[in-house]
């Protein structure tokens, strides 16, 4: 009798190996490879999309509106909508800052194998595709978001197990590091977006509920780091195997009820 085929194809499908390789690839390409930041530019725009979707969807969750989403060539973005003053406005502003690390942590925690990575990439591609006709209203967004959604869908349905596993973990790393790598934005009162000088997200929080903007930046930086740490911890943990339940077994010499075929 032949030995059973192994369930794992090797370290490329191991959750820990996938996480390590994803982190190394993103950091090396970003920091050491010539023009590495330009290579990752589409993923930077993807992180901007997640950031602005965080604003818009949070606004909807607190009873406001989400009218449109714009992405610009310099990786800035704008989510247009209205929301009540006070806590709703502050939560909407925070939703964009927390969005990338939260989604990144969720992808790291969930995509711990090829099957889960397939689901994550497919869901992401579907949401991105739906967002284009509903909210996206800029040329850069119309070009980049459908292209990335198509790439993620092709990875989900045609990619090798190891490739889509690494891709899902890599996207989790990119999103998890987005707010941290642009941490200066958390301590900036005003930013140029769409050719205009506008209050930053932390300034919106400060204006809505009080307190210095840098304090909110510090708190949101800590929250972003905590989310990334939780995602990495979940991705690193060994899969918990449930113990077999002690179901009663029939003796092998007792015929089964399907016409006398013996139990094997």
C-alpha positions in Angstrom: 0.0 0.0 0.0 1.4 3.4 -1.0 2.2 6.0 1.6 -0.3 8.8 1.7 0.6 12.1 0.0 1.7 14.8 2.4 -0.8 17.5 3.1 1.8 20.2 2.9 4.0 21.1 -0.1 6.8 22.3 2.1 7.9 25.5 3.8 6.3 27.7 1.1 2.9 26.8 2.4 3.8 27.0 6.0 2.1 30.0 7.7 5.3 31.0 9.5 7.5 30.8 6.4 5.0 32.7 4.4 5.0 35.5 7.0 8.8 35.7 7.2 9.2 35.7 3.4 6.5 38.3 2.9 8.0 40.7 5.5 11.5 40.3 4.0 10.3 40.8 0.5 8.4 44.0 1.3 11.1 45.5 3.4 14.0 44.6 1.0 12.1 45.9 -2.0 11.1 49.1 -0.3 14.4 49.9 1.4 17.2 48.2 -0.5 16.2 47.6 -4.1 16.8 50.5 -6.5 13.5 52.2 -7.3 11.9 49.9 -4.8 9.4 52.4 -3.7 8.4 52.9 -7.4 8.0 49.2 -7.7 5.6 49.2 -4.7 3.8 52.3 -6.0 0.6 50.4 -7.0 0.4 48.9 -3.6 0.9 52.3 -2.0 -2.2 53.5 -4.0 -4.0 50.3 -2.8 -3.2 51.3 0.8 -4.6 54.8 0.0 -7.8 53.2 -1.3 -8.1 51.2 2.0 -7.5 54.4 4.0 -10.2 56.4 2.2 -12.6 53.4 2.3 -12.0 53.4 6.0 -13.1 57.0 6.2 -16.2 56.5 4.0 -17.4 53.2 5.5 -16.9 54.5 9.1 -18.9 57.6 8.1 -21.8 55.4 6.9 -21.5 53.3 10.1 -22.1 56.4 12.3 -25.1 57.6 10.2 -23.4 59.9 7.7 -22.9 59.7 3.9 -20.2 58.5 1.7 -20.4 60.3 -1.6 -17.2 59.6 -3.5 -13.6 58.6 -3.2 -10.6 60.2 -5.0 -7.1 58.9 -5.4 -4.3 61.2 -6.7 -1.0 60.4 -8.3 1.0 61.4 -5.3 -0.8 58.7 -3.3 -3.0 61.2 -1.5 -6.7 60.6 -1.3 -10.0 62.1 -0.3 -13.2 60.6 0.8 -16.1 63.0 0.4 -19.2 62.8 2.6 -21.0 64.3 5.5 -21.3 63.3 9.1 -22.7 64.9 12.3 -20.3 67.0 14.4 -18.7 65.6 17.5 -17.8 61.9 18.0 -19.2 60.8 14.6 -16.8 63.2 12.8 -13.9 62.1 15.0 -14.6 58.4 14.4 -14.9 59.0 10.6 -11.4 60.7 10.7 -9.9 57.9 12.8 -11.5 55.2 10.5 -9.1 56.1 7.7 -6.0 56.0 9.8 -6.9 52.7 11.5 -8.2 51.2 8.2 -5.0 49.9 6.7 -3.5 48.4 9.8 -6.8 46.8 10.8 -7.3 45.3 7.3 -3.7 44.3 7.2 -3.9 42.6 10.6 -7.0 40.8 9.5 -5.4 39.5 6.3 -2.3 38.3 8.3 -4.5 36.5 10.8 -6.8 35.0 8.3 -4.6 34.1 5.4 -2.7 31.3 7.1 -2.9 28.9 4.2 -3.6 28.7 0.5 -7.4 28.2 0.9 -7.8 31.1 3.2 -5.5 33.2 1.1 -7.8 32.4 -1.9 -10.8 33.6 0.0 -9.1 36.8 1.2 -7.9 37.7 -2.3 -11.3 37.0 -3.9 -13.2 39.0 -1.3 -10.7 41.9 -1.7 -11.0 41.8 -5.5 -14.8 41.8 -5.3 -15.0 44.8 -2.9 -12.5 46.8 -5.0 -14.5 46.1 -8.1 -17.7 47.2 -6.5 -16.2 50.3 -5.1 -15.3 51.7 -8.5 -18.8 52.4 -9.9 -20.2 53.3 -6.5 -17.5 55.6 -5.1 -14.3 56.0 -7.1 -14.3 59.4 -8.9 -10.7 60.0 -10.0 -8.7 59.0 -13.1 -5.9 57.4 -11.0 -8.5 55.4 -9.1 -10.3 54.3 -12.3 -7.0 53.0 -13.7 -5.3 51.5 -10.6 -8.2 50.0 -8.6 -9.7 47.8 -11.4 -6.2 46.7 -12.5 -5.3 45.6 -8.9 -8.7 44.0 -8.4 -8.1 42.0 -11.6 -4.6 41.0 -10.5 -5.9 39.8 -7.1 -8.8 37.8 -8.7 -6.4 36.1 -11.1 -4.1 35.2 -8.2 -7.0 33.8 -6.3 -8.3 31.6 -9.1 -5.2 30.8 -11.2 -2.2 31.4 -8.9 -0.2 28.6 -7.4 -0.9 27.9 -3.7 2.5 29.2 -2.6 2.2 32.4 -4.7 -1.3 33.4 -3.5 -0.4 32.5 0.1 2.6 34.9 -0.1 0.6 37.5 -2.0 -2.1 37.6 0.7 0.5 37.8 3.5 2.4 40.4 1.6 -0.7 42.6 1.2 -1.2 42.2 4.9 2.3 43.4 5.6 2.0 46.4 3.2 -1.2 47.5 4.8 0.0 46.9 8.3 3.1 49.0 7.8 1.2 51.8 5.9 0.3 54.0 8.8 3.6 53.4 10.5 5.7 54.2 7.5 3.8 57.4 7.0 3.8 58.1 10.7 4.7 61.8 10.1 1.2 62.3 8.8 -0.1 61.4 12.3 1.7 64.4 13.7 0.8 66.9 10.9 -1.9 69.6 11.3 -2.3 70.3 7.6 -1.7 68.5 4.3 -1.9 69.2 0.6 -4.6 67.0 -1.0 -6.0 67.6 -4.5 -4.0 70.9 -4.8 -5.5 72.4 -1.6 -4.2 72.8 1.9 -6.6 70.8 4.2 -6.7 69.9 7.9 -5.2 66.4 8.5 -7.2 63.6 10.0 -5.8 64.1 13.4 -6.7 67.8 13.2 -10.3 66.8 12.3 -10.4 64.6 15.5 -9.0 67.5 17.6 -11.5 69.9 16.2 -14.4 67.5 16.7 -13.7 66.4 20.3 -10.9 68.5 21.6 -7.3 67.8 22.7 -4.1 68.5 20.8 -3.8 66.8 17.4 -0.4 65.3 18.3 -1.9 63.5 21.2 -4.5 61.8 18.9 -1.6 61.0 16.5 0.3 59.3 19.3 -2.7 57.3 20.4 -3.5 56.2 16.9 0.1 55.3 16.2 0.0 53.1 19.3 -3.3 51.5 18.2 -1.9 50.9 14.7 1.2 49.1 16.2 -1.0 47.1 18.5 -3.2 45.9 15.5 -0.1 44.9 13.5 1.3 43.1 16.5 -1.9 41.2 16.9 -2.0 40.3 13.2 1.6 39.1 13.3 1.0 37.1 16.4 -2.1 35.4 14.9 -0.2 34.6 11.7 2.8 33.2 13.7 0.8 31.0 16.0 0.6 27.3 15.3 -2.7 26.1 14.0 -4.7 24.6 16.9 -5.8 21.1 16.2 -9.0 20.0 17.9 -8.8 16.7 19.7 -10.7 13.7 18.3 -14.0 13.1 20.0 -14.3 9.6 21.6 -17.2 8.5 19.4 -18.1 4.8 20.0 -16.8 2.6 17.2 -18.5 -0.6 16.0 -16.4 -3.8 16.0 -14.8 -4.5 12.6 -16.4 -7.9 12.4 -20.0 -6.5 12.7 -21.6 -6.0 9.3 -22.8 -2.5 8.5 -26.3 -1.5 7.7 -25.6 -0.9 3.9 -26.2 -4.5 2.7 -23.5 -6.3 4.5 -20.4 -4.4 3.4 -17.8 -4.8 6.2 -16.5 -1.7 8.0 -13.0 -0.8 6.8 
